[in-house]
Amino acid sequence: MPTPSREIHLVKRPEGAPVLADFAMVETEVADPKDGEVLVRNLYMSVDPAMRPRMSIGQELNEAMGGGALGRVEKSRNPAFKDGDLVTNRFGFREAFLSEGRGLQVLTPEPGLPLTVHMGPLGGTGFTAYGGLLHIGQLKDGEQVFVSTAAGAVGSIAAQIAKLHDCYVVGSTGSDEKVKWLLEEAGLDAAINYKAEPIRPALGKVTPNGVDVYFDNVGGEHLDAALARMNQLGRVAVCGMISGYNSAGSRAPVNNLANIIYGRINLRGFVATDFMHLYDQFKSDMAGWLKDGRIKYQETILDGIANAPAAMVGLMQGQNSGKMLVKLAD
C-alpha cells in the first residue's frame, strides 16, 4: 500500500527575506519500495541559512525542497539497509521518500547523547565549525578569535572550540539574551549585540590585541569590521555571508580589503568536504566534549512538517537559538 506523505514546495522566488506565501504544503503518496529500494520516514529535518541562496537560483519551483534530514528505514528491499536503520540524508522538507540508497548513510547513535546532536554539534554543523576553524583558520592555542553569529548553530560551536584552545574569543549576535548565553553558558570572553551598537567600534573596544582568526558567517559590515582589526598573518575562514542572502543585488560594502595586502591576511572560503580527512577525529573529539559538558549547544525545534516554512522564515529573521530543526515523526 502507498504511504501518505506531505512535502514542502517552493512556489515563488523570495523577494528579499522569505515569507510564508513563498511555500506550499503538498500531500502525496509514496509507493512501496521495489527491489533495490528503501522507504524512509524522516524524523527530523534541518533548516539552515545556506538554503536561502538556492531559493533564488538552484531550487526548482513546485518541487519538494532539499535539505539535511535524519530518517528511519521503514521498508527495505536493498541489502545495504535493514528495517529500522537510522539514516542521514539530503531529502528534508518531506515526511517520507523512496531511495535506491544513494545519499543515505546509516547512523549509529552516540550512546548517552540525544539523537538530535547528530543534526547539530555532532553532525555537519559541528564538523563545519571544527574544520573551518582548525583546518581553514589554522587556529593556534592562545590566539585572538572573533566569530560572527556566535549564538548560531555553527558559530556557537566554532567559538567554544576556540575557547578549548585557550583563545580569547569574541562573538557577535543579535540580541541581549543571546549575548547572555554566550557569556554565561558558552564561556566567551566578550560578546556584541550588533543590533544595539555598530559592529566596527564595538569590535574595536573588545579586541585590544587585535584578531588573529575571524570565523565569518556574515560578510558585509562584519567582515569590514574584522579586517580593520586583523593582526599580521591573520586568517579569515569564510563559512557564510548571511548578510547578503536576502538581497538580489547590492551587498553591504567592504572597505578594508587593502588590509589583506599589508597585513598578509589569508581570506579563504570553504565547504565541509574540503577537510573530510578530519571527520573521524572530529567525531571522537566532539563526542567527548559533549559528554564532558565542555561544549554547550542550543536547539530550536518546531513540530510538524506544516511548520517547516515558519522555521525557514524564522531562521532568516534570527528567531532561532542554535540549531533550527523541525520534528517530523517520533
PyMOL commands that set and color helices and strands:
alter all, ss='L'
color gray80, all
select helices_A, chain A and resi 20-22+51-56+115-119+124-136+153-164+176-184+199-206+220-229+242-244+258-262+272-291+305-316
alter helices_A, ss='H'
color red, helices_A
select strands_A, chain A and resi 3-10+23-30+38-47+69-76+86-89+96-99+105-107+144-147+168-173+190-193+211-216+230-238+266-269+299-303+323-327
alter strands_A, ss='S'
color yellow, strands_A
deselect
rebuild
show_as cartoon
